[in-house]
Every structure is written in C-alpha cells, then in structure tokens.
Amino acid sequence: MLNKIMLIGNLGRDPEMNVTNDGTPVTKFTLAVNRRVKSSGGERHEETDWFNVVAWRQLAETCHNYLHKGSKVYIEGRLTQRKYTDKNGIERTMVEVIANDMEMLTPKSAQSSSSDFLAGNAEEAFPYTEEEFP
C-alpha cells in the first residue's frame, strides 16, 4: 500500500511550533498550492488548494527556524485524517499532510519579500483557532 503526497507551494502563515508533553517538537503551517485550470468557456485561470502541514521532531524545528509566510517549499509526506470536537461540541474531521521531507525553494535573496507569491486566504484554509484545534 502507498500513501504519499508531494507538494510545491507557499506558506500561508508563519509556522507555529509547540512541544508535546514528552518534549517532542511539532510545527504546523498551511501551504497554498496553485494550479491552472480551464473554465467551461475556455478561459484559463489559477485556483489555489490549501493544505494543513504538520512536521515532527527535527523537521519541525527546521521548519520553524527557517520558513516564514510566503516561503516557497517542496513538501513530501503522507495524508492522514483525524476527528476532533470543536469548542461548540461539533465533531469535525481534518485532513493533514504529515511531512517527512522539506526543501526550501525560495532563494535567500527573496526570502524577506516572499509573501508576494501567495494567493488565496490562509484563514479560509485553517479557520480554527488553537483552542478548537487539539
């Protein structure tokens, strides 16, 4: 069986790192992946797909230390889904990419202004606050 995903996109917000009770670092961020599509009228335009990415251990520390909103990255990992209950008592399902490899694609000279690469809205991709997201 195979569960593998490879993405190239831009961070929708700065990575957020936390540490589990046993001291394991975990970093979360959103990734915007643009794709070109053709409408039924023949017009071409871009659409953005948003992915929630989770990195663990050393990769979590690297992502937290070197990535920021707008950074262009290659992420390789696996898809997972989990259920949780939000603050209103509603059970929700979330799909995430568990990263096992990351390569920075933004040139060092462009890292300070890389937010220009973004499209879409990060809040739409990750609408839950930290209290709602266990």
Secondary structure as UniProt FT lines:
FT   STRAND          5..11
FT   STRAND          16..19
FT   TURN            21..22
FT   STRAND          25..38
FT   TURN            40..41
FT   STRAND          44..56
FT   HELIX           57..66
FT   TURN            69..70
FT   STRAND          72..85
FT   TURN            87..88
FT   STRAND          91..104
FT   HELIX           108..117
FT   HELIX           122..125
FT   TURN            130..132
//
